[in-house]
Amino acid sequence: MSDRDGLLDFRPVGLHIESSPELLPRALKIFARVLRAAEERGWSIERREGGILHLVVETVPLALAVMERTEPAPEIRVRPGERRPRIPSGTLKVTLSEGWRYVRVFEGRAGRVEKKLPDLFAKAASLASEIAIREQQTWGRAAGARA
């Protein structure tokens, strides 16, 4: 359950959590906190696509991921075209995604992700609304083309 960058990867058991052993307890707490907050908002939680948990916001399933960011390993040289090894950075990001569309918060100068979760939820609601409107428009055009 470890990836090539030294992170523990829990996707095989249905939790999209990628973290170093040092940050794992915090990553798990954040994951649980997001799930609790989603339920408080009336969003349902479903297991989809390979068993990964999704939050369903306005009928739109958004995959939940809590991941530790990585950075290039210092002083390691590789040949052109080869992947440079990466190491855990000690900072987390939380992402809610549907295909290529996503919203996320990450740690930086503005603070830890725990303080940014309300912003993540607002962005998720906006994204889900936008996706739902586009899907309705697409289905409306398809129905009109058939008529």
N, C-alpha and C positions, 0 to 999 in steps of 0.2 A: 504494500500500500504506500510505497514511496515513489516519487517521480525523480527524474534525472537532476532536478535542481535542489534536492535535499528537503523537499516538502513532503509531508504526509498527505496522501490523497484518499479521501473517503467517498469518491464517486462510485466505486464498486458496491458500496452498501447503501447508495441512494442519497447521500448527503454531499452536496458540492461544497466541500470544505477542503482547502489546500493550505496547509500551515506547517511551519517548523514545529518540532516538539515543544519548544519554549513558548510559542504563542497559542498552542492548541487549546488550553483551557479557556483563554479569552475568546478565541474564535468560536468555540462551542457555545459560550454564553451569549455572544452576539447573535449567532444563528437562532438560538432559542428565543432571544429577545425579539427578533424580527418575526418569528412565528407567532409569539404571543400578541404582539402589536397588530399583526395581520388579522388574527381572530377578533381582537377588540374592534377592528374596523369593519367587521362583517365579511372579510375576504375569506374564501375557503382555501383549503390546502389540499392539493392533490399530488399523487405520484404519477409522473408521466415520463416520456422519452428516456428509456433506459433506467427507469426507476427513480429519477431525480425529482425532488420535491419542487412543486410550483405553487405560487400564490395566484389564486384566480381573482382578478380585479376586473369588475364589469364584464364578466364572461371571457376575459383575456388571460390565458395562463402565462405567468412570468416566472422563469426559472430563477431560483434563489441560489446565489453563490457567495461564500465568504472566503476570500483568498488572501494569502500573504503575498505582497509584491516582491519581486526579485530584481536583482541588479547584476550587471556583469561582474564576474570574479576579477579582482584587480590583478594586474601583472601576469595574466595568462594570455599568451599569444596563440592564435590559431591561423591556419592557412586561409587564404581568401575563399569565401563560400562556405566555410565550416561554421558551425554554431559555437559561439563563445560560451563557455560554462557560466552559469549564473548561480548566485547564492541568495538565501533569504535576506530580506531587507529589514525585517523587524516591524514593518508597517502593514496594515490590513486595508482591504477594500471590500465593499459589499456591493453586489451587482444584482439587478433584477432585469431579465432579458427575455425577449421573444424574437427568435431568429437573430437577425443582424441589428435589431433595435434594442436599446438598453438604456437604463439609468443606473448611475452608480455614485457612491460617495467613497472617498478615500482619505487616509490620514495625510496630514501635511502641517504646514505652519498654522492653519486655521483650527487645528485640534484633532481629536480622536474621532473615529467613526461613530462611537456611541452617541456623541453629541450631535451628529449629523443625520441620525436616523429619521427624525421628523421631516427633514428635507427630502430624504430618499422616498418616503411614503407619499409626499406631495408630488414628486416627480413621477412616481409609479402610477398614481391615479391619473395624472395628465397623459402619460404615455398610453395607458390602457384606453382612456377615452378617445385619444387620437386614433389608435388602432381600430377600435370598435366602429368609429365613424367611417374610416376608410373601408373597412370590411362591408359595412352597410351600403356604401356607395358602389363598391365593386359588385356586390350581389344585386343591387338595384339595376346597374347597367346590364348585368348578365340576364336578368329577368326581362328587361326591356328589349334586349336583342332577340330573345326567344319569342316575344309576343308578335 
